[in-house]
Amino acid sequence: MMDHQSSLAELIGWCRFQPLTPGWTHSLPWSSTLPKDAPEETLAAQFRALTAERERSWPPEQLARNIAQRQSLLDRFDQSRVIAVGHQLPDFELIELSGEHIQRSDLAMRRGHLLIFFRYAQCPACSIALPYYARRLWPGLAARDIGVIAISGQRPDLQRAVRDPATLPFRMASDTGHRLANTLGITFKPDDRPEPPAPGWVGELTGTGTWDLSQPTLIAVDRDAIVRWVSVSPDWLVRPEADVVLQALDTCLQASAR
């Protein structure tokens, strides 16, 4: 795995597409907060804790299936399907949890935006990564006039039922039918899709009635909706640290403004 002290060029690929190296991850529930005297947190540390907890508590067969699925997604990941740096986002319409609609033209109101695609609200890894980004990334982005929109194909009412606005202060929206995520090339279906599906299956949790999910993805765009940085996590337990994202956005958005 890439060392935390690696150069900026290695971390962001000079604003080119940068897939993440395989690894473990996890996090805290959306409603959780850290003590004020807690040490500096990293996603990697939270993911190591999750891995240890799963190794203790999960049946070996369940753990093996989880590892195999994530490895399968890494093996078949096709970078060429993903929207590339320098391309403009397609026209889209998202439904914010308030019921308001977000369109591509709305991105012009800020210097830039970071789109955070996540799987669904009950996903354990997402339920840690999003609060982590709210604590460690969102304040820095707000100071840079960069908006944040967290996006999932999950229905707005199902996202709203578990969202704590105090923990997730940025905008959250539903990508109906995964239309935008499909166009960007960042959706997948799990390998194991039993018929009929068991209670609590993916389509029930998301409210879509399908197996489709968005891969955890960060896409930075400028005010013209031109993609300036992309990071896809085929293994949903691997996500970039906040300082890496801030460094990448500083470099890429400054370069685009010249």
C-alpha positions in Angstrom: 0.0 0.0 0.0 1.2 3.5 -0.7 3.0 5.1 2.2 1.4 8.1 3.8 4.6 10.1 3.2 4.6 9.4 -0.6 5.1 12.5 -2.7 2.1 14.5 -3.9 2.8 13.4 -7.5 2.5 9.7 -6.5 -0.6 10.4 -4.5 -2.6 12.2 -7.1 -1.0 11.1 -10.3 -0.7 14.7 -11.3 -4.4 15.1 -11.5 -4.9 12.0 -13.6 -7.2 9.1 -12.6 -5.8 7.5 -9.5 -7.3 4.1 -8.4 -6.6 3.1 -4.9 -4.5 0.3 -3.7 -6.3 -2.7 -2.1 -6.5 -2.7 1.7 -8.9 -2.9 4.6 -11.3 -0.3 5.9 -14.2 0.5 8.2 -15.7 3.2 10.4 -18.1 4.5 12.9 -21.9 4.9 12.7 -23.2 8.2 11.1 -24.4 9.4 14.5 -21.1 8.9 16.2 -18.7 11.6 17.3 -15.1 11.5 18.5 -14.1 12.8 22.0 -12.5 16.2 21.9 -9.2 14.7 23.2 -9.1 11.9 20.6 -5.9 11.5 18.7 -5.6 12.5 15.1 -7.9 10.0 13.2 -7.2 8.4 9.9 -9.4 6.2 7.8 -6.7 3.6 7.8 -6.7 3.3 11.6 -10.5 2.9 11.6 -10.3 0.3 8.9 -7.8 -1.7 10.8 -10.1 -1.7 13.8 -13.0 -2.9 11.6 -10.9 -5.7 10.2 -9.9 -6.9 13.6 -13.5 -6.8 14.8 -14.7 -8.7 11.8 -12.0 -11.3 12.2 -13.2 -11.8 15.8 -17.0 -11.8 15.2 -17.7 -13.0 11.7 -18.0 -16.7 10.7 -15.1 -17.7 8.5 -17.4 -18.4 5.5 -18.8 -14.8 5.7 -15.4 -13.3 6.0 -14.1 -15.3 3.1 -17.1 -14.2 0.9 -16.5 -10.6 1.7 -12.8 -10.7 0.9 -13.5 -12.6 -2.3 -16.1 -10.2 -3.5 -13.9 -7.2 -3.0 -11.0 -8.9 -4.7 -13.3 -9.8 -7.6 -14.2 -6.1 -8.0 -10.6 -5.1 -8.0 -9.7 -7.8 -10.6 -12.5 -6.8 -13.0 -12.3 -3.1 -12.5 -12.0 -1.3 -15.9 -10.5 2.2 -15.7 -11.4 2.9 -19.3 -15.1 2.8 -18.4 -14.8 5.7 -15.8 -15.2 9.3 -16.8 -11.8 10.8 -17.5 -10.1 14.0 -16.2 -10.8 16.8 -18.6 -14.3 15.6 -19.6 -17.5 17.4 -18.6 -20.1 15.8 -16.5 -23.2 14.8 -18.5 -26.5 16.6 -17.8 -28.0 15.1 -14.7 -30.8 15.6 -12.1 -30.4 14.4 -8.5 -33.0 14.6 -5.8 -31.7 16.2 -2.6 -33.0 14.7 0.7 -35.1 17.9 1.1 -36.9 17.0 -2.1 -35.2 19.8 -4.1 -33.5 18.9 -7.4 -29.8 19.4 -8.2 -28.7 19.9 -11.8 -25.4 20.3 -13.6 -25.9 24.0 -13.9 -26.1 24.3 -10.1 -22.4 23.5 -9.9 -21.5 26.9 -11.3 -22.4 28.5 -8.0 -19.1 27.5 -6.4 -15.4 27.4 -7.3 -15.7 23.7 -7.5 -17.5 20.6 -6.1 -16.5 17.3 -4.7 -19.0 14.6 -5.6 -18.8 11.7 -3.1 -20.6 8.6 -4.4 -21.4 6.0 -1.8 -23.1 2.6 -1.8 -26.0 3.1 0.6 -26.7 4.6 4.0 -26.6 1.3 6.0 -23.2 0.3 4.4 -20.8 -0.1 7.4 -17.9 1.3 5.4 -19.9 4.3 4.1 -21.3 5.0 7.5 -17.8 5.6 8.7 -16.2 7.2 5.6 -18.9 9.9 5.3 -18.7 11.2 8.9 -14.9 11.1 8.6 -15.0 13.3 5.5 -17.5 15.6 7.3 -15.0 16.0 10.2 -11.7 16.1 8.3 -12.5 17.1 4.8 -15.6 19.2 4.6 -14.3 22.2 6.7 -11.3 22.6 4.4 -13.4 22.3 1.3 -15.8 24.9 2.6 -12.9 27.3 3.2 -11.8 26.8 -0.4 -15.4 27.5 -1.7 -15.7 23.9 -2.8 -19.1 22.4 -2.3 -19.8 18.7 -1.3 -22.6 16.5 -2.5 -22.8 12.9 -1.3 -24.7 10.8 -3.8 -26.2 7.3 -3.7 -28.7 5.4 -5.8 -30.6 4.8 -2.6 -34.1 6.4 -2.4 -34.2 9.8 -0.6 -36.6 8.6 2.1 -34.4 5.7 3.0 -31.3 7.9 3.2 -33.2 10.5 5.2 -34.3 7.9 7.8 -30.7 7.3 9.0 -29.1 10.6 8.3 -28.0 12.8 11.2 -27.6 16.4 9.9 -25.3 17.3 12.7 -22.9 14.5 11.7 -23.3 14.9 7.9 -23.7 18.7 7.2 -23.1 18.6 3.5 -25.7 18.1 0.8 -26.9 14.5 0.2 -28.8 13.4 -2.9 -30.3 10.4 -4.6 -29.2 9.4 -8.1 -32.5 7.8 -9.3 -31.8 4.5 -11.1 -28.1 5.1 -10.7 -28.4 7.1 -13.9 -25.5 9.4 -13.3 -23.3 6.7 -11.8 -24.0 4.4 -14.7 -23.0 7.2 -17.2 -19.8 7.8 -15.2 -18.9 4.1 -15.3 -18.8 3.5 -11.5 -21.6 1.0 -10.8 -21.4 -2.7 -10.1 -23.5 -5.8 -9.2 -22.3 -8.2 -6.6 -21.2 -11.6 -7.8 -23.7 -13.5 -5.5 -27.2 -12.6 -6.6 -29.5 -15.4 -5.3 -33.1 -15.7 -6.6 -35.3 -15.1 -4.9 -33.2 -12.7 -2.8 -33.2 -13.0 0.9 -34.8 -10.4 3.2 -32.6 -7.3 3.6 -31.0 -7.7 0.2 -29.4 -4.8 -1.6 -32.4 -3.9 -3.6 -34.6 -3.7 -0.4 -32.0 -1.6 1.4 -31.7 0.9 -1.4 -35.3 0.9 -2.4 -34.3 0.3 -6.1 -35.4 -3.3 -6.4 -32.1 -4.1 -8.2 -28.6 -5.3 -7.3 -26.9 -2.2 -8.7 -24.7 -0.2 -6.4 -22.3 2.8 -6.9 -18.7 2.1 -6.2 -17.3 4.5 -3.6 -15.9 7.3 -5.8 -14.7 10.9 -5.4 -15.0 13.2 -8.4 -13.8 16.8 -8.2 -15.2 19.2 -10.8 -14.7 22.9 -11.5 -17.5 25.4 -11.9 -18.0 24.3 -15.5 -18.5 20.7 -14.4 -15.2 19.7 -15.9 -13.7 16.7 -14.1 -10.4 17.6 -12.5 -9.7 14.6 -10.3 -11.2 11.1 -9.9 -10.6 8.4 -7.3 -12.6 5.1 -7.5 -12.5 2.5 -4.8 -13.5 -0.9 -6.3 -12.7 -2.3 -2.9 -15.2 -0.4 -0.8 -13.0 -0.9 2.2 -10.3 1.4 0.7 -10.8 5.1 0.6 -8.5 8.1 0.4 -7.5 10.1 3.5 -8.8 13.7 3.8 -5.4 15.3 3.5 -4.7 13.4 0.2 -8.0 14.7 -1.2 -7.3 18.3 -0.2 -3.8 18.2 -1.7 -5.2 16.8 -4.9 -7.9 19.4 -5.2 -5.6 22.2 -4.4 -3.3 21.1 -7.2 -5.9 20.2 -9.8 -8.3 23.2 -9.3 -5.4 25.7 -9.2 -4.1 24.2 -12.5 -7.5 24.4 -14.1 -7.8 28.1 -13.2 -4.6 29.1 -15.1 
